[in-house]
Amino acid sequence: MSGSYDFEEQERIAELKAWWEDNRWYVIGAIIAALAAFAIFRGWQFWSARAETTASTETAIIGSRTAVFCVSSKIMMTARSGARVTPAIIPPMPRSA
């Protein structure tokens, strides 16, 4: 292999090999750090999107529970006053996605 290169090219190859021997762990460490940073960033994006979806779902559930509580309170107040409870008093329930 070294027979097909001239003297200058052999020197450059030797310098490159020496540089690699001195710096290979730094290069490998930098590659691993870049991959870890990318994985952490993508994980944060996934977690953030999932937390946003969960929060909106929980808000819809809490909102529907509040509506049920308000409706049941209205029915109870109407029943206590002796008035007749009709379906017109009960508002439609919100649908969650």
N, C-alpha and C positions, 0 to 999 in steps of 0.2 A: 504494500500500500504506500509506503513512504517513497518507493522508487519512482512513482508516477508524478510526484510533486517536485518542483524545484526548491532550492535552498530557502528562499524567502517564504514560500508557502509552508514549508516544513516548520520554519520558525514561528509563523503566525499560528499554525495548528498547535505547536508546543505551548505558546503563550495562552491560547484559548483553553487548552487542557489544564494548565497550571492555574488559570483564573477559576475554572470550574472546580478544581480541587479545593481552592481557598474559599470559594463563595457558594458552593452548592447548597449548603444547609440554609443560608440566608434566602436563596432563590426559592427553595422548596417551602420554607417557612412563609415567605411572602405569598406564594400561591395558595397555601393552606389558609392563611389569614384572609385572603381575598374571597376564597370559597366560603369560609365561615361567615364573613360579613354579608355576603350575598344571601346565604341561607337564613341568617338572622333577619335580614330585611324582608325577605319573602315570607318568613314565618310571622313577622309583625304585621305585614299586610293582610295575611290570612286571618290572624287573630282579630285585627281591627275590624275587618269586614264581618266576621262571625259575631263579634260583640255588638256591632251595630244592628245586625239582623235580629239577634236575641233581644236587644233592648226594644226594638220596634214591636216585636212579637209580644213581649211582656207588657208594653204599654197598651197594646190592643186588648190583651187579656184583662189588665187592670181596669181599662175603660169599660169593658163589657160587664165586669163585676160591679163597678160603680153604678152602671145603669140598672143592673138587677137590684142593687141595694136601694136605689132611688125609687124604682118601681114598687118594690115590696114595701118601702116606707110609706109611699103614697097610698097603697092599698090598705095598709094597716091603719093609717090615719083616717081614711075614708070609712073603713069598717067600724072604727071606734066611734065616729060621729053618727053612726046609724044610717049613713047614706048607702045607697045601693052601688056595689062595685060593678062597673061595666067594662067590657073590653076596650072601650074608647079611651079609658084613662091610661091604659098601658101603652106606652110608646113602642114602636118596633125596635127590636134588639139590633145593634150594629153587628155586621158580619165581619169576622176576622179573616184575614187572608190565609 
